[in-house]
């Protein structure tokens, strides 16, 4: 009689944190939804920039060799490089800035897809049925749900902006149970002045001064026999 053991995958710990920025933090001006729409000339510039960047990466010179064109990377080579980067950064930390400046911080597996970020964000909302969009600053929409965090340029850590697409009643975007978890975001530590000068001066003061050799001892030391 064989026993079948069912292995259940443990849920990934998101390490959820709800943060409020310091009171003295610089407020970021809210952009209207029209700011996230690209004009035809902007799309053309982005496309040309992407093409040029791709060509530069594939055609750059081999270091130390005066050649005009380097070998193109095969798909297998690129996949191998991606796997190495995934091993280096297995986790991705995301900070989502909500409309009221509340920050939602969570950890994802880098191999997860952008759709997981949307599903997780929707689970925190008071009105999950209301449409929203997530963007990389300043206004790059994350509209490819099938892309992994790595392919979407989110790893190993990224700040993401939350914006409503549909109009709705004014109020808190997050559920109250998550707002109750809010904690203050500590400001970065202020740089400290170097105390090298004071240390060196203290050292020089504490260093014992050499005493002069008495004349009678000098005569004894340098007296020729």
C-alpha angles and dihedrals in degrees: 000000000000122000118218114213114204112213113207119197113236114239113256113252108240092194087218118205128178109205135185118206119243115275091242093051118122110259116234114225114243114243122216119242089254088067090068094057116096122222119226092253090051091052090050092050092048091049093048091046091051092049093048092047091050092050092048091051093049097040102039116128122264107253112262095006121098096223125138098218132029122208115276115248116246122228089252091055092049091048089051091052090049091052091052091052091048089054090050094049108028092160133050125202116211127192115195116198110211124208091262089052092254110145123221113200122192139158124232136180109260090229091059119103131246088251088068089058091053093046092049093048092048091054090061097051127103088218106032092171092064114099120244140164134221119217139185110230128300097018113309105141119219096224101146105085093178094061118101120236088255095051091045091056094245100120138130091009136339143174113229130194122222119213132174117234096187123056115241145156116309115251144094114330094207127065115260092243088064095042087057088063093058116132132179117267108233114233117238113272115266115247113259123224116249113254093200092114095050091044093051092047091049090048092050091049093048093046108103115244117237113250122230115254111247116249093238090055092047089055090050094048098045099033109121116226 
